[in-house]
Amino acid sequence: MTRGGNPQDVVLLRGLRSGAWMSCVLFSVATLALLVATGTYLAASSIGIVVASVLAGSLLYGRYTLLRPDPYLSALIGGLTILIWAGFVAGTTALAALRTGAPLIDADLARVDALLGVHTPSLIAWLTAHHMMTILAPAYRSTVPLLFVAVILLGVMRREAAIWELCLSFTASAAICTLVSSIIPAAGTFVHYTIPSDVIAALPQKAGSYYLQVFNSYRSGAADIIDIRHFKGVVQFPSFHTCMALMLAYSVRSIRWLFVPVCVWSGLTILATMPMGGHYFADVLAGACVWALCTLPYPRLLTRSRNGAIARAQNA
């Protein structure tokens, strides 16, 4: 959707933009409460980097929103600012959540996988045997950078509403995934199962376990200061990588020449979450549900709200 004269489109656009910024603020407040509750602190260097980035982005956003209005440049700058802000808050929440000491639910997730007929170690072994990791590893590692590329591309193509929709989906999904992990954390399949050594040898270095040192450090209480360098994707359930892969594909659905390739790449990313991120299949399904909850109902809710406002105005 581009900017136009349709009143419904204007209402939807404003709702998405407001929702994206407001969800960032509410997520930040919830994270501050979690930091206080768990006795966790932020490294001054990390705060400085992020505050400087968000402040610079916010000032530029204000310039092109209020002083020299340019809705597309404003959306591009605002979108990048929100990704940085919400990404930092998500990483902070994920690490602080580990310090709650909540019981791990790996055994329950393994049982869910079994009920669904999925045995993750067997799937990982099959993927390595068929040399799939040469493409799955890059797909997994590209997830976050591609979201920034998507915002830039959508800005250049003047898809203002798509940017705000992506930002709202990112922030809301990140908030749910990280806050849920504070209540029902999991260590991952490479901890719960015994993965054969030949399978591990066929995987990229530290695949499925790259986050464990940081995970154990914060969960044990040995670490209480969060540094941006510790952001290692410690959230297992739900899978936030699945959320990001789906929102990336959904954000370009109106760009015909790009939609199918991005869907394929996002599908590879989702498949890669198990060997690369140590996820259960249940994590992936939960991540898909979180994305759907944070993305699909919103346009309908805004439309219903608008129609209700019009009806009340007519009856007044």
Number of C-alpha atoms within 10 A of each C-alpha: 13 14 14 9 8 9 10 15 18 15 16 23 23 15 20 25 21 14 20 25 20 14 20 24 16 14 22 20 13 14 22 17 13 20 21 11 13 16 14 20 16 15 12 11 11 14 15 11 11 18 15 11 15 20 13 14 21 18 13 18 25 16 14 19 17 12 10 11 13 13 18 22 19 22 26 24 23 28 31 23 24 23 22 18 21 26 20 19 24 27 23 26 28 29 31 30 29 27 25 21 16 15 11 15 15 22 14 12 21 21 14 16 17 14 10 11 10 16 15 22 20 13 15 22 19 13 19 20 12 9 13 15 21 12 13 21 20 14 21 24 14 14 19 15 9 16 22 18 13 21 28 19 15 22 22 13 12 19 23 25 25 25 31 27 26 25 30 29 30 28 27 22 28 31 26 18 24 30 22 17 25 23 16 19 25 28 21 28 25 21 14 14 13 9 16 11 8 10 17 18 12 15 21 14 11 13 20 22 19 16 20 18 13 19 24 16 15 24 19 14 15 11 17 20 17 22 17 17 8 17 18 16 20 30 32 29 28 30 34 29 28 28 27 26 28 23 25 27 22 19 24 23 16 12 12 9 10 12 16 14 12 20 18 12 21 26 17 20 26 28 21 28 26 24 29 23 26 27 28 28 28 22 26 23 16 18 27 24 17 22 25 17 14 21 20 13 10 19 18 11 13 19 16 12 14 16 13 12 12 12 11 10 9 8 7 6
